[in-house]
Amino acid sequence: MNEAQTRAELIDPVLTAAGWGETPGSHVSREEIAPGRLRGAGGRDKSIIADYVLTYKNQKLAVIEAKRESAEVTEGLAQAKRYAEKLQTPFAFSTNGRGLYRVDMRNGDEREVSGYPTPQELWEAAFGAREAREKYWHGKFAEVPLEQRGGQWTPRYYQHAAIARALDAIASGKNRILLTMATGTGKTAIAFQIAWKLYQSRWNLAAWKAEPDGAQSRRPRILFLADRNILADQAFNEFSAFPEDALVRIKPDEIRSRGRAPTNGSVFFTIFQTFMTGADEDGNPQPSFGDYSPDFFDFIVIDECHRGGADEESRWREIMEHFAPAVQLGLTATPRREDNRDTYRYFGEPVYVYSLKAGINDGFLTPFRVKRYATTIDDYIYDRSDQVLEGTVDDTKVYEEGEFNHSIQIKEREKVRVELFMKEIRQNEKTLVFCATQQHALIVRDFINQVKDSGDPDYCVRVTSDDGEAGEQHLRVFRDNEKTIPTILTSSRKLSTGVDARNVRNIVLMRRVNSMIEFKQIIGRGTRLFDGKDYFTVHDFVRAYEHFSDPEWDGEPEEIAACERCGNTPCTCEVARRGGGAGGAPGGEKRKMVKIQLAEGKERTIQHMTANIFFGSDGKPMSARDFIAQLYGDLPLLFADEDALRKLWSHPNTRQKLLQELAENGYGGAQLAELARLVNCEKSDLFDVLAYVAFALKPISRRERADGSREIIRANYDNYQQREFLDFVLGHYTKQGVGELANEKLPQLLRLKYGSVADARQELGEIDAIRGVFTGFQRHLYGAPPGKGARRD
């Protein structure tokens, strides 16, 4: 029996007999764990699918990997373990339909077993050993299904796992809980589901501490605490499934009008800053969080908790310490590093981690490419032909990247940079530009609007703290995927979090990003999925790509060594330089920014260079040389020789399969296009690029290939209408490339040439005949040229 037969005849009946799918609350499902990494042109890697997932009482308990009857019983064991680890199930099973092998994922115990456990038996094996109170609350949480909004929301595997891990921690008595989840993975949705289960199960602090039979029935009071209004507003909307009278948005003006903070409700939303404001009866400053008793809230969610709430020296820490009795859940996107150590010291190790790299590889986040820019004015030495508009220039020093727009300003430099990236992007794509200061963001906004193609006055707007409510409104409209204006936002630091616009296609870095935490937050602005969005582009003017070479850029860091330059941990070099360069001076004296105007005509002499960054399968950057060397080593695995490549490339179906295999090995469309540029083959067919790398076959342009094959094509197609159509196709191929020869392009080409497919049939005959001509002529286009091998270098 093959695998499908084994499942249908030997496994399904036995599972049913054991009660799976028959016992109330039990389910058996074939589950797509992850859709597969995006690879361009709407394509993805192969999806990850578990043969069977056993669920009971809303809890995923086991994965079963099935193989054909003739296979060894443990042939699927490695897959079962891998899938069980992703789904966080306690058990994994491997079977061939005759035998059954079980692994306990918690302690590594493995053995062959005689049959499938019933749902209740598997539940007891998973949770039966827990103490009474823990078992009670785990059971209560399990009774509450996830709120799926009428079937509109289905949890991804990691979201389900994060919810389960957090609730397990609460059931076991843990009062400080941390989830580390990459930006764009739905942390707020996860927080909502946890709060929903606590609310529906009537969990609260008093009941949590009581004996199971003494549990109280009061619903919990929950606080969602953020550091920005837009984050609190997003959460308020995310929690809309709660009864309307249960939700309370705490705002400063309402506190002032009432004279105290609101207490009627179940789920409260506010920001740290609101809780730090307030006044006593005499008008003296008094934080409003004191209006609540320390045990008023049962459960508190701290969003973006690395941004100061857990910092021992932060005033915001007072809020968390005031509400110390509450169970506190921290949400962060950043793994532990030196600059967020307080977060991990306060909450402890995360109960669940889902990284940016995992999200991209699974296909739940959008991959990115990096385009580097280098110009001849990336740094600056004063030239006496330039005019000093303000301040005092130091003509002995080299002004470096980190000092621009802090201690020195050259507007012409910023204009050139704006012109460079505006030529590279599609100007109708949503773009975020990160600038050094609010003033810099204003300058960049103006230059963008001066060179834009759009006629809309709000095409590019600045969103900073100085822009107040107007900026917030622009940000709200920008986040609406149905709106196209504003298209570009400039900012300094405000947009590094809280912008969940799913259709961001470009991130432009015009300032240094010294913190790895902030760098990951910025990259996360583009990772959200959107229809037709295969990747987003990071336009890097400041060498930020070097962060990708950090061995721990997406993982746990090693102990940070002292800086070789200043001897401090963490390094204070940049802080000291920025302190002076950004306006600070010894004795607290404010240093005026130097403003330079370049000599007339000098702006036109600024040279630039752009280059795409290649990334290996491990997500790390690599040089172009290493990329080509790796490709050279991988190509023999896909085709043995030149004839094999030519045969594969000569038919649309086999060519598409080869391109898909290349993409799955890390050589997608963007990488191959950059490779063509590197080897000066931008006007050549991808066939010639691959043949050049693999066999040193000298490339020819697409025009040369088309012109060289016309004679043999005409000899094989003597029908005038067919010749005319193929000449039309060759014209498109010459201009656009091999993509014009794909099967799915045929209807479009027919409409372009004849107006409609029906009119094309009048000229060329039935569709099958047209398709035969379209695919058949490609054998001649890619046929071996006269004197095969003559083009070798």
Summary of the structure (lengths in Angstrom):
residues: 793
radius of gyration: 31.0
end to end distance: 53.5
largest distance: 98.9
contacts: 2473
relative contact order: 0.07
helix: 44%
strand: 18%
